[in-house]
Every structure is written in C-alpha cells, then in structure tokens.
Amino acid sequence: MLTRRSRFGFRIGLAAVAAAAGLSVAGCADLARVTSITPEPLAVNSAVAAQVKTAIKTNYPMPSFRNVPPKPTDLRPPATYQTAVVESKQARTQVENWIAANPPMVVLGEGETEAFAVGQRARIPAGEMTIPTPVGSEEYAARLRALAR
C-alpha cells in the first residue's frame, strides 16, 4: 500500500519523466519553421509547381456566416419525438407479452413425432376414428382413367 509520501514522490517522478520526454522531443523540432506563418519555398523542379503557383494566385471566395443554411422548418417538435418513443416502448411491451402468452412451437426430435401422433389419436373419440373419403374422389379418378386411355 502506498503512503502519502510515496504517492507524492511517484507523482514527482512521473512529472520529471514526462518533462524529460517533452524536452527531448522539442529539441528535435525547428521552432522557427514550425511556428512560421510563411509557407515553405516551392520546389521549381516539382511536377506540380505550375499548378501550385496558379492555385496560390487564385482568389477563392471566403466563407462567411451568411453561407450557413437557415434552421430547417420541417422538423418535429421534441414532444412528438417523446410520444414516438413512448409508443415504441408500449409496442415492445405488447410484443413481449404476446410472446410470453404464445410460446414458440416445440420442435420434435426424431422418433418423437410418432409418440405425438399416438397421443393426439388417443384424444379422438372412438366413433370418429374413421377416415372420411373426400367427396367426388371416385369421379375424379374415373376422369383420370379416361384421359389415360
């Protein structure tokens, strides 16, 4: 655990290291060149020297506060955004409640399908176990046989 005196000494040492690093980096910099407002001389043999001279001499329009577009008028007031957020939260709550009331369907594994079918057949009364024949199936089969000849 650091005592007050050792923490103070640590901070002084850290500040000394930071100052030394800063002075060593500052010694590498040419302050006159870094702080100068005048641009560097142009290399005459550069491939873009002519274009740079033209760009320097051209007077470009300076931006002003008049160029700032006016405040948009078609924005909704903050109260409308608040209403939309509240409605979204209510809709989310409704969906969560519906999902809780209607859980997702259980996917049956291999072999469980037949057990499910047996359980469902057991719920059907004995008198209703006959499979009904579709109405008109014999007439449809006769037409198909006639077409096949």
C-alpha positions as CSV (number, residue, x, y, z in Angstrom):
1,M,0.0,0.0,0.0
2,L,1.4,3.4,-0.9
3,T,1.7,6.0,1.7
4,R,1.0,9.7,1.1
5,R,4.8,10.5,0.9
6,S,5.5,7.6,-1.6
7,R,2.5,8.7,-3.7
8,F,3.8,12.2,-3.8
9,G,7.3,11.0,-4.8
10,F,5.8,8.8,-7.5
11,R,3.9,11.8,-9.0
12,I,7.0,14.0,-8.9
13,G,9.0,11.2,-10.7
14,L,6.3,10.8,-13.2
15,A,6.2,14.5,-13.9
16,A,10.0,14.5,-14.3
17,V,9.9,11.7,-16.8
18,A,7.2,13.5,-18.8
19,A,9.1,16.8,-18.8
20,A,12.3,15.0,-20.0
21,A,10.4,13.3,-22.8
22,G,8.8,16.6,-23.8
23,L,12.2,18.4,-23.8
24,S,13.9,15.7,-25.8
25,V,11.2,15.9,-28.5
26,A,11.2,19.7,-28.5
27,G,14.9,19.6,-29.1
28,C,14.3,17.8,-32.4
29,A,11.9,20.5,-33.7
30,D,12.9,23.6,-35.5
31,L,10.7,26.1,-33.7
32,A,11.1,28.9,-36.2
33,R,9.9,26.6,-39.0
34,V,7.1,25.1,-37.0
35,T,5.7,28.4,-35.8
36,S,6.3,30.3,-39.1
37,I,3.2,31.5,-40.9
38,T,5.0,31.9,-44.2
39,P,4.8,28.8,-46.5
40,E,7.8,26.7,-47.4
41,P,9.5,27.7,-50.7
42,L,8.2,25.9,-53.8
43,A,10.4,23.3,-55.4
44,V,10.8,24.6,-59.0
45,N,11.5,21.2,-60.5
46,S,8.4,19.7,-59.0
47,A,5.8,18.1,-61.3
48,V,3.0,20.2,-59.9
49,A,4.9,23.5,-59.5
50,A,2.9,25.3,-62.2
51,Q,-0.4,24.2,-60.7
52,V,0.6,25.2,-57.2
53,K,1.6,28.7,-58.4
54,T,-1.8,29.1,-60.2
55,A,-3.7,27.9,-57.1
56,I,-1.8,30.3,-54.9
57,K,-2.6,33.3,-57.1
58,T,-6.3,32.4,-57.5
59,N,-8.7,34.3,-55.2
60,Y,-11.2,31.9,-53.8
61,P,-14.4,33.1,-52.1
62,M,-14.1,33.1,-48.4
63,P,-16.9,31.5,-46.5
64,S,-19.0,33.7,-44.1
65,F,-21.8,33.2,-41.7
66,R,-24.2,34.1,-44.4
67,N,-23.4,30.8,-46.1
68,V,-24.8,28.9,-43.2
69,P,-28.2,27.5,-44.2
70,P,-31.2,28.6,-42.2
71,K,-32.7,26.4,-39.5
72,P,-34.9,23.7,-41.0
73,T,-38.6,24.3,-40.5
74,D,-39.9,20.8,-41.2
75,L,-38.6,19.2,-38.0
76,R,-41.0,17.7,-35.5
77,P,-41.1,19.3,-32.1
78,P,-39.4,17.4,-29.2
79,A,-42.8,16.4,-27.7
80,T,-43.6,14.5,-30.8
81,Y,-40.3,12.5,-30.5
82,Q,-41.2,11.8,-26.9
83,T,-44.6,10.5,-27.9
84,A,-43.0,8.3,-30.6
85,V,-40.6,6.8,-28.1
86,V,-43.3,6.1,-25.6
87,E,-45.4,4.4,-28.3
88,S,-42.4,2.3,-29.3
89,K,-41.9,1.2,-25.8
90,Q,-45.6,0.3,-25.4
91,A,-45.4,-1.7,-28.7
92,R,-42.4,-3.6,-27.4
93,T,-44.2,-4.4,-24.2
94,Q,-47.2,-5.7,-26.2
95,V,-45.0,-7.9,-28.3
96,E,-43.1,-9.3,-25.3
97,N,-46.5,-10.0,-23.6
98,W,-47.8,-11.8,-26.7
99,I,-44.6,-13.9,-27.0
100,A,-45.0,-14.8,-23.3
101,A,-48.6,-15.8,-23.9
102,N,-47.8,-17.7,-27.1
103,P,-44.5,-19.5,-26.7
104,P,-42.8,-20.8,-29.8
105,M,-43.7,-24.2,-31.1
106,V,-41.7,-27.0,-29.8
107,V,-39.6,-28.8,-32.5
108,L,-39.9,-32.6,-32.1
109,G,-36.9,-34.7,-32.4
110,E,-36.6,-37.9,-34.4
111,G,-38.8,-40.6,-33.1
112,E,-40.9,-38.2,-31.0
113,T,-43.3,-37.5,-33.9
114,E,-45.0,-40.9,-33.7
115,A,-45.4,-40.5,-29.9
116,F,-47.1,-37.2,-30.5
117,A,-49.4,-38.7,-33.1
118,V,-50.3,-41.6,-30.8
119,G,-51.2,-39.1,-28.1
120,Q,-53.3,-37.0,-30.4
121,R,-55.2,-40.1,-31.7
122,A,-55.9,-41.1,-28.1
123,R,-57.8,-37.8,-27.7
124,I,-60.2,-38.6,-30.6
125,P,-63.4,-40.4,-29.6
126,A,-63.7,-44.0,-30.9
127,G,-66.7,-43.2,-33.1
128,E,-64.8,-40.5,-35.0
129,M,-61.8,-42.6,-35.8
130,T,-62.9,-43.5,-39.4
131,I,-61.1,-41.6,-42.2
132,P,-63.6,-39.8,-44.3
133,T,-63.4,-40.2,-48.1
134,P,-63.2,-37.0,-50.0
135,V,-66.4,-36.1,-51.8
136,G,-66.0,-36.6,-55.6
137,S,-62.8,-38.6,-55.4
138,E,-64.2,-41.5,-57.3
139,E,-65.5,-39.3,-60.2
140,Y,-62.1,-37.6,-60.3
141,A,-60.3,-40.9,-60.5
142,A,-62.7,-42.1,-63.3
143,R,-61.9,-38.9,-65.4
144,L,-58.2,-39.5,-64.9
145,R,-58.5,-43.1,-66.1
146,A,-60.4,-42.0,-69.1
147,L,-57.7,-39.5,-70.0
148,A,-55.0,-42.1,-69.6
149,R,-56.5,-44.3,-72.3
